[in-house]
Structures are given as structure tokens and as C-alpha cells.
């Protein structure tokens, strides 16, 4: 039986996204187990964050995109879209 390797990453969800944090999260942050070499997109899917919004992503404080691959111990911060836009 093959077992998928996992790693731990920290997630930080801000504003309206904080409702997607797992139980036990503190101050908008949590450490979760994800598949080794998971992308930001895969982590957002795991958390149930809707994919249709252009969320702002940072990995370890640097701008990232949904295809960014995370490593063990990385911090993924996700911000909702900024207000404003279409008229």
C-alpha cells in the first residue's frame, strides 16, 4: 500500500477567508499537513477556499501564484481580493 508523504506548512488567512481556517487555529493562523510538494492551489482546495476569486498569495512574505510549490515549514498567506474594481 503506497502512502503519500506529507509535510507541515503554516497557513494564514485574512479578512473574509478566515472562516476557512481549520478548528484550533489561532490569530488567523494554523499549521496543517499537506501532500509533499503541494501547490498553493492544492492547499486552497484542501481548505475549501473558492477558486473563482483572484486571491492574493504570499509564500514566506513573497508574492506567489497558485502554482507555487511549497516546502515543509513554509508559510502560505492568503488575502481576499481587494475591494473595488468593476463599475
N, C-alpha and C positions, 0 to 999 in steps of 0.2 A: 504494500500500500504506500503510494507516494504521499509525502506530506509537504505542503507548501511552506517554505521558510517565511518567517515573519520577522519584522523589526518594529521598534518603537519610535514613534515620532510625536512631537508636540503639535497640537493644533490650537490656533487662537482665532476665534470667530467673533466678529464685531457687529454692533448695531442689530439689525433685524435677523442676522444669521445666527445669533447666539442661541436661538431656540433649537438649533440642530446639534448642540453640544451633547455628548453622552452624559448619563447620570453620573454624579460625583464631580463634575467639572467645577473648577473654582476660578473666579475672576476672569471669565471668558476663555479659559484655557483648560486643556486636558491632554493627557498622554494616552495615545491609543496604539493598538497593534495593527499593522497593515502588512500586506504582502511585500516581500523583499523587492526593491526596485519599483515600488508603486509610483504612479504619476500623480500629480496634483488632482487631475480629473478623476482618477480612480478613488482617491481619498474623498473627494467631494461626493461621488456616487455612494460610497460606503456610508457617509454621514446623512445621505438623503437630501443634499442641497440641490435645488433645481438647477439644471444646466442651461436654461434659456436666458439667464441673466449674465451680463458681462462682468462678473465679479473681478475685483482687483486682488491679485495674488502676490504674496511675497514669500520667499524661502530664505530663512536666515537674514531677513531685513533687506533682501534684494528683490527687485521686480522679477516675477516669474510668469509663466504661462501654463495652461492646463496640461501641456505635455512634458513639463519639467519633471524629471525623475528625482525622487527624494532618497536620501541615505539615512541610515539609522542615526537618531539623535537630532535630525533636522527639525526646524520649526516652520510650519506652514501657517501663515496668517492670511485670512480671507476677509475681505471687506466687501460689503454690498455695493452695487452701482451708486454713483453719486447722484444726488437729486438734480432735477433739471433735465434739459435735453429737448425733446420734440415739443413743438408748439402746435 
